[in-house]
Amino acid sequence: MKIIKWILAAITLLSTVLMLFIFPDTIPVHFDINGIADRWGSKYEMLVLPVMAIITMIMFEFISRFYVKKASSVTDEKTKAEISSNVKVLNITDWVMSVLFLVMNIFTLYTSYSQVYPEKDLPEFDVIRAVSIVMGLVFIIMGNYMPKTRRNSTIGFRFPWTLYNENTWLRSNRFASYVMMIAGVITIVGALLFKGLAAPIIMLASVTLSLLVVLIYAYFVYRDERKKENEGTDKE
């Protein structure tokens, strides 16, 4: 499985290197909301995204190995199971990021190529809309796996309230997973219905609102937990 992730990263890098032999020295490197180039620069700037993809994979690999090493030094079976669950979610996140970088790189190369060589008369492609759809899918996939995480210092919805105890973590992240998937659906629908700047605005609005809703819910869960603990202390 790890080999396939590295293959995806290699495809991202090699496809860009291949296009460097086709592109002129100066190409579109930034686009406005309509997908029109508003800044031209060196073709080597296209290497930024593939390099970021590789760095991200290396980072996830180190984090995953840290948790695996930690699990090997733990004797408590429950803790081992929790660490193993977190490692699985990390690997899924790594997969999603690898695919996301590959797709975004293809979109970017395609758009640059179509504007460098307009005589090719390639079909128009709404990069912003496509990226919004991909991000919506990412929200749905990640939301599906959030309830599988256990309290940790790396992944999940990590706020002071959610980290208070295991119950606040589980309840808050379970609720956040549903909210995150709903945000993903709204993002995809918004991208399908609207063009240009509307798609990313809908995405950002849904994500921001989702975070706010999760924060409020997490606070009430935290407050309930504190109340239960105080009641238990009073009875003693």
C-alpha positions in Angstrom: 0.0 0.0 0.0 2.8 2.4 0.9 4.5 1.7 -2.5 1.3 2.8 -4.3 1.3 6.1 -2.4 4.9 6.7 -3.4 4.0 5.8 -7.0 1.3 8.5 -6.9 3.9 11.0 -5.7 6.3 9.9 -8.4 3.7 10.3 -11.1 3.0 13.8 -9.7 6.7 14.7 -10.0 7.5 13.0 -13.2 4.4 14.4 -15.1 5.6 17.9 -14.1 9.2 17.2 -15.2 7.9 15.9 -18.5 5.9 19.0 -19.1 9.0 21.1 -18.4 10.5 19.9 -21.6 7.3 21.0 -23.4 6.7 24.3 -21.8 8.5 27.5 -22.8 10.6 29.2 -20.1 7.8 31.5 -19.1 4.3 30.1 -18.4 1.1 31.0 -16.5 1.7 30.2 -12.9 -1.4 31.9 -11.3 -5.0 32.2 -12.4 -7.9 34.4 -11.6 -11.4 33.2 -10.6 -12.2 32.7 -14.3 -9.2 30.5 -14.9 -7.4 33.2 -16.9 -3.7 33.7 -16.2 -3.0 36.8 -14.1 0.7 36.1 -13.5 3.4 34.5 -15.6 6.6 33.1 -14.3 9.3 30.5 -14.6 8.1 27.1 -15.7 10.1 25.6 -12.8 7.6 27.1 -10.4 5.5 24.1 -11.4 7.8 21.9 -9.3 6.5 23.5 -6.1 3.3 21.3 -5.9 5.1 18.0 -6.5 7.8 18.8 -4.0 5.1 19.7 -1.5 3.5 16.4 -2.1 6.7 14.5 -1.4 7.4 16.6 1.7 3.9 15.9 3.0 4.3 12.2 2.4 7.6 12.1 4.3 6.0 14.0 7.2 3.1 11.5 7.4 5.6 8.7 7.2 7.6 10.0 10.2 4.4 10.6 12.2 3.2 7.1 11.4 6.5 5.5 12.4 6.5 7.4 15.6 3.1 6.0 16.5 4.1 2.5 15.5 7.3 2.7 17.6 5.2 4.0 20.5 2.8 1.1 20.2 5.6 -1.4 20.4 6.8 0.0 23.7 3.3 0.0 25.3 2.0 -3.1 27.2 -1.6 -2.0 27.7 -3.7 -3.6 25.0 -6.3 -0.8 25.0 -3.6 1.9 24.4 -2.1 -0.3 21.6 -5.5 -0.5 19.9 -6.0 3.2 20.2 -2.6 3.9 18.6 -3.3 1.4 15.9 -6.6 3.1 15.1 -4.8 6.5 14.8 -2.2 5.0 12.5 -4.9 3.7 10.2 -6.5 7.2 10.0 -3.1 8.7 9.4 -2.5 6.3 6.5 -5.9 7.1 5.0 -5.1 10.8 5.3 -1.8 10.2 3.6 -3.6 8.5 0.8 -6.1 11.3 0.4 -3.4 13.9 0.3 -1.4 12.0 -2.3 -4.4 11.8 -4.6 -5.3 15.4 -3.9 -1.9 16.6 -4.9 -1.9 14.5 -8.0 -5.3 15.8 -9.2 -4.5 19.4 -8.4 -1.2 19.0 -10.3 -3.0 17.6 -13.4 -5.5 20.5 -13.3 -2.7 23.1 -13.0 -0.6 21.6 -15.8 -3.6 21.3 -18.1 -4.7 24.9 -17.5 -1.1 26.2 -18.1 -0.7 24.1 -21.2 -4.1 25.2 -22.7 -3.1 28.9 -22.2 0.5 28.5 -23.5 -0.7 26.8 -26.6 -4.2 28.3 -27.4 -3.9 27.1 -31.0 -4.5 23.5 -29.6 -8.1 24.7 -28.9 -8.4 22.4 -25.8 -11.7 22.2 -24.0 -12.2 24.9 -21.3 -11.6 23.6 -17.8 -12.9 25.3 -14.7 -10.0 24.5 -12.3 -11.6 26.3 -9.3 -14.8 24.3 -9.7 -12.8 21.0 -10.1 -10.6 21.7 -7.0 -13.8 22.5 -5.0 -15.3 19.2 -5.9 -12.2 17.4 -5.0 -12.0 19.2 -1.7 -15.6 18.3 -1.0 -14.8 14.6 -1.6 -11.8 15.0 0.8 -14.1 16.4 3.5 -16.5 13.4 3.1 -13.7 10.8 3.2 -12.0 12.3 6.1 -15.3 12.8 8.0 -16.0 9.2 7.5 -12.8 8.2 9.4 -12.8 10.9 12.1 -14.8 8.7 14.6 -12.1 6.1 14.4 -9.5 8.3 16.0 -8.6 8.2 19.7 -7.4 11.1 21.8 -4.0 12.1 20.6 -1.7 15.0 19.8 -1.7 14.8 16.0 -5.0 14.1 14.3 -8.7 14.8 14.8 -10.6 17.9 16.0 -8.1 18.9 18.7 -9.5 21.7 20.9 -9.0 22.2 24.7 -12.6 21.0 25.2 -12.4 17.9 23.0 -9.1 16.9 24.7 -10.5 17.2 28.2 -11.2 13.4 28.5 -11.9 10.4 26.3 -15.7 11.0 26.3 -15.4 14.6 25.1 -13.0 13.4 22.4 -15.2 10.6 21.1 -18.5 12.5 21.2 -17.1 15.7 19.7 -15.2 13.9 16.9 -18.2 11.7 16.1 -20.4 14.8 15.8 -17.7 16.6 13.8 -17.5 13.7 11.4 -21.1 14.2 10.4 -20.7 17.9 10.1 -17.6 17.5 8.0 -19.4 15.2 5.6 -22.3 17.6 5.3 -19.8 20.4 4.5 -18.3 18.1 1.8 -21.7 17.5 0.2 -22.6 21.2 0.3 -19.2 22.0 -1.3 -19.7 19.6 -4.1 -23.3 20.7 -4.8 -22.1 24.4 -4.7 -19.3 23.6 -7.2 -21.7 21.8 -9.5 -24.3 24.6 -9.4 -22.1 27.7 -9.5 -19.1 28.8 -11.4 -16.1 31.0 -10.7 -15.6 32.5 -7.2 -18.9 31.2 -5.9 -17.7 27.6 -5.6 -14.7 28.3 -3.2 -16.8 30.9 -1.3 -19.4 28.2 -0.6 -16.6 25.8 0.4 -15.0 28.2 2.8 -18.4 29.3 4.3 -19.4 25.7 4.9 -16.1 24.8 6.5 -16.1 27.9 8.7 -19.7 27.3 9.8 -18.9 23.6 10.4 -16.0 24.5 12.7 -18.1 27.0 14.6 -20.9 24.4 15.1 -18.4 21.8 16.2 -16.8 24.2 18.7 -20.1 25.0 20.2 -21.1 21.4 20.4 -17.7 20.4 21.9 -18.1 23.1 24.6 -21.5 21.8 25.7 -20.1 18.2 25.8 -17.2 19.5 27.9 -19.5 21.4 30.2 -21.6 18.3 30.7 -18.5 16.3 31.6 -17.4 18.9 34.1 -20.8 18.9 35.6 -20.9 15.1 36.0 -17.5 15.2 37.7 -18.5 18.0 40.0 -21.6 16.1 41.0 -19.6 13.0 41.6 -17.2 15.0 43.8 -20.1 16.5 45.8 -21.5 13.1 46.5 -18.2 11.9 47.9 
